[in-house]
Amino acid sequence: MTSAHCESCKFFDEHKGNGAVAQGDAGLCRFNPPVSQPAPESKGLWPVVSSEDWCGHFTAEMTAAE
């Protein structure tokens, strides 16, 4: 059986800082568009999730390519 954790989802993207180093077990959820910020000049941000998080969108078809 496939784990329904975010790290198993094809929309999970490693969260890297400016130095291109992975930030612990954090990742970016690319399933939905970036979340807008309150200030008009602010950029939208992808939701940051833990590799062990999960959501209701997960299906076996959404597993990451190996």
C-alpha positions in Angstrom: 0.0 0.0 0.0 1.2 3.5 -0.9 1.9 6.0 1.9 -0.4 9.0 1.7 2.2 11.3 3.0 3.1 14.5 1.1 6.6 13.2 0.2 4.9 10.4 -1.8 2.8 12.9 -3.9 4.0 14.1 -7.3 3.1 17.6 -6.3 5.5 17.7 -3.4 8.6 19.8 -4.1 11.6 20.0 -1.8 11.7 23.4 -0.1 15.0 24.9 -0.8 16.4 28.2 0.5 18.5 30.7 -1.5 21.5 28.4 -1.0 19.6 25.5 -2.8 19.9 23.3 0.3 16.8 21.4 1.4 15.2 22.8 4.5 14.8 19.7 6.8 11.7 17.6 5.9 9.8 20.7 4.6 8.5 20.9 1.1 6.2 23.0 -1.1 2.8 21.8 -2.1 2.4 22.4 -5.8 -1.2 21.0 -6.0 -2.9 24.4 -5.7 -1.8 27.8 -6.8 0.3 30.0 -4.5 -1.5 31.6 -1.6 -1.9 35.4 -2.0 -0.5 37.7 0.6 -2.4 40.7 2.2 -0.2 43.4 0.7 -0.6 44.1 -3.0 3.1 44.3 -3.6 3.8 41.0 -1.9 4.2 37.8 -4.0 2.2 34.7 -3.6 3.7 31.8 -1.7 3.4 28.1 -2.1 2.1 26.3 1.0 5.0 24.8 3.0 4.3 21.3 4.2 6.2 18.6 6.1 7.1 15.4 4.2 4.9 13.5 6.7 1.8 15.7 6.2 -1.1 14.6 4.2 -4.2 16.0 2.6 -7.6 14.8 1.1 -6.4 15.3 -2.5 -4.0 12.3 -2.3 -4.7 9.3 -4.6 -2.6 6.4 -5.8 -2.4 8.2 -9.2 -0.8 11.2 -7.6 2.3 9.3 -6.3 5.7 10.7 -7.2 7.5 9.2 -10.2 10.3 6.9 -9.2 
